[in-house]
Amino acid sequence: MKIRTLLLAASLLIPALGAAQAGEIEKPNVTLGVGGKPLLYYLPLTLAERLGYFKDEGLNVEINDFGGGSKSLQALIGGSVDGVTGAYEHTIRMQQKKQDVRAVIDLGRYPGIVVGVRTAEADKIKSVADLKGAKIGVTAPGSSTYILVQYLMQKAGLNPDEASFIGVGGGASAVAAMQNGEIDAISHLDPVISKLEDMGELKILVDTRTTEGTEQVFGGMNPAAVLYFKESFIKDNPNTVQALTNAFYRTLKWLEKATPEEVAATVPEAYWLGDKNLYIKAFNATRQAYSTDGNIDEASMKIALNLLTTTDPKFDAASIDLSKTFDGSFLAKAKGQ
């Protein structure tokens, strides 16, 4: 009995020892920003929180949900959050603005964004090329949902100024905007997309939740959600950044093996949008999008850069050093634990 008790006690100490061995955490109370936490795009953040992996690393993480990725980025630049789970492309955009922002782990290898039209408009809007004059719902102007639909419109020969973009948020408000006819089309994520499909309110035009769909749009992989910080925070708080990276990498490995039912049981019931089975369906539709190793390769970085140069002709690609958008050293240590 004594031996069994000692073994149990030792096993409980393992997570804490892992954090301690990484060095003293400079900032155990950390604030992370996110732009629509209930969305499956940000699922690894919710899982890391609910599974207790942040606490295992000695962290007390406060999560501020700003409803859109561009708003959480603004919070980082303004200093009201320490880090952000947001789109990788923001690290490139900030470098153009002389702000050194770097990702430390990739959470999503595909955008997972779907562009579709309200069923009542499907006879008139049969492709992205027909979006001229449409009211298009996005999570928030400047967010990844906004940038993607702009990219698609330009590829289809349209000027994005020929449509109206409306911020509809990240959950039930987006569903309501479509259902009430406030928007004609939407660029959004699951579970919102699956909910609209189930209601018969949506016809899909473009789907980047899968390998095939992402390659059709970009010609390769396009990194999506990452964990990013100002370079100054990384320099001043390396052990804190390491602890966060450890927690997220552990989450990705859990997610790789988890059943849809386990995922649904772990997230808050409010994320189901009133239907657990529908949430499971949405997760299955999006599952391919999650990273399994946390890495971002150079080819994927270049695809993300091309997305920005296509949507913003003034964007100076030659001034961008992609190697400064992703610091893989923390991920390498997380894998070596």
DAPERA-V424957 format. One record per run of one state. SS is the DSSP state (alpha for helix, beta for strand, coil for the rest). FROM is the first residue (numbers start at 1). LEN is the number of residues. If there is no record, write none. Layout:
BEGIN
SS	FROM	LEN
SS	FROM	LEN
END
This chain:
BEGIN
coil	1	1
alpha	2	20
coil	22	7
beta	29	6
coil	35	5
alpha	40	11
coil	51	2
alpha	53	4
coil	57	3
beta	60	6
coil	66	3
alpha	69	10
coil	79	4
beta	83	5
coil	88	1
alpha	89	8
coil	97	4
beta	101	6
coil	107	1
beta	108	1
coil	109	5
beta	114	5
alpha	119	3
coil	122	6
alpha	128	3
coil	131	4
beta	135	4
coil	139	5
alpha	144	12
coil	156	4
alpha	160	3
coil	163	1
beta	164	4
coil	168	4
alpha	172	8
coil	180	5
beta	185	4
coil	189	3
alpha	192	7
coil	199	3
beta	202	6
coil	208	3
alpha	211	8
coil	219	6
beta	225	6
alpha	231	6
coil	237	1
alpha	238	20
coil	258	2
alpha	260	7
coil	267	2
alpha	269	4
coil	273	3
alpha	276	14
beta	290	1
coil	291	7
alpha	298	14
coil	312	5
alpha	317	3
coil	320	2
alpha	322	3
coil	325	1
beta	326	1
coil	327	2
alpha	329	7
coil	336	2
END
